[in-house]
Amino acid sequence: MPSVHYTSDSPKNVTRAEHLVTRDDRAIASGDRNKFLGCTIWFTGLSGSGKSTLAFSLEQRLVSMGIQAYTLDGDNIRLGLNKDLRFSDKDRAENIRRIAEVAKLFADSGTCAITSFISPFEKQRQLARKLHEEAKLPFIEVYLSTPLEVCEARDSKSLYAKARRGEIKDFTGINSPYEVPPNAELCLNTAEVGPEECINRLVQILVDKEIIPRRVTDGTIYELYVPEAERSLYLERAGKYPQLAISKTDLQWVQVLAEGWASPLRGFMREAQYLQALYFGGLVEGRQEFTNLSIPIVLAVTDEDKERLGPSVQHITLTHGSEPVAVLLDVEFYSHRKEERCNRIFGICDRGHPVIDQIMSSGDWLVGGDLRVLNPIVWNDGLDQYRLSPRQLRDQFKKIGADVVFAFQLRNPVHNGHALLMRETHRKLMEEHGFRNPLLLLHPLGGWTKPDDVPLDVRMRQHQACLQDGVLDPRHTLLAIFPSPMIYAGPREVQWHARCRLMAGVHFYIVGRDPAGLPHPSKPGTDLYDPTHGAKVR
């Protein structure tokens, strides 16, 4: 094979051309609201340490989050771009130089470039880092510290065995050195840490460094239950704070918050959060990161309770049935402008609407703060085993082995049209989209509903009968309860229901006819919302 000639010097008479498109332009074009996501995640470690496995898994996770990512794998690159290179020190250096340049171009385009190369020498890794730093692009070095004996035991390609027999020269770890990175951003031993936890840590470091947005992922589910080790301390504090009694519906919202359905919200909304939800349909946090949250989650307080709690109160104990259920920390009181709230959320302010009537009858103040829930919330109605949190649902999906999950929410019994829709969705996911094990999350709403809706216990018996009789396939269905109350806010509420299922790891959400609507309270024979609009809001 002819020798390869390369040099680190720039050719004469060649100058760098500047793009007319800026990184901000690319961010806007990708729909990320001025958040440029270009970066390089550089995996390094011995052969068999898990680089390719984690690189491709991270790529899959990021793409599932809506983030453009691409893996540049060592073997793939050597089959194409670098097939003219061998494994001498000089060729290895050129291999890394080329891939560093390519990764930089990917990152500059707004892509999360993920590289999977042994890259054994610190000098070459530092070159890759310097290229990115000079271009003002984030560079995350991930060192897989998996011990040599573990890597050699894995040896799926028998490379270590060949190197031991002398059939492969200059094989890293056997007859060629590997220089351990002294300052890697993340160090992972895949012999001790499983693939899923490795990916969670990788995503978390990208979030912590503000490289990618704090999106709806399992890593950003904020459960608000007090840890077991701190429970006695919080119970002691709860006994000293002034108390505020809350209603059953308020307690249902406490459960919604505690289980993380409303993440990243960490308690009842303070005024700034309330106004964002009211006027923007979401929360803006950190570096202008937007999270859909179309329904204000607030706690109303009467004049009498506010006066009793006092002007200097900082922390409050929330009670239900005289029992402490949570503490609300660093509280903020603000005016409850009820008509404004109703008109923004429902489009009307008519007390014939049951939830509008509840709002108009509630206190003139709202109180927000950070929530710490003292104990898991149970209702002792024989149905608590069906009330699975987002994390618990994700665990169930994984245990079942589902490769895609679709959800259907009900506040009334399953009828034939519902069943046909769910069965057809399952068929299409397999036959038209190529999934092997679709799972239906049959997810009836378990919070407050208006009196003429069918009660939860009756609905659950009917849903169980549908599974027992084969109307729905029990092998491909998980029945669970969604704890949120209904507010009958039409398409705005549909967004709330759908984003909650995203928190649980659901991929598709079925929206039927008028799923969160009701008749107009003052215009008989007229729907308050167009029955088709809920399905059109995406």
PyMOL commands that set and color helices and strands:
alter all, ss='L'
color gray80, all
select helices_A, chain A and resi 23-29+51-64+74-78+89-108+122-134+148-154+159-164+195-208+218-220+228-238+248-258+271-280+303-309+338-346+354-361+384-386+390-400+416-431+456-468+474-476+491-503+533-536
alter helices_A, ss='H'
color red, helices_A
select strands_A, chain A and resi 39-45+69-73+112-116+139-144+186-188+243-245+282-285+289-292+300-301+316-320+323-335+365-373+404-408+438-442+477-479+508-510
alter strands_A, ss='S'
color yellow, strands_A
deselect
rebuild
show_as cartoon
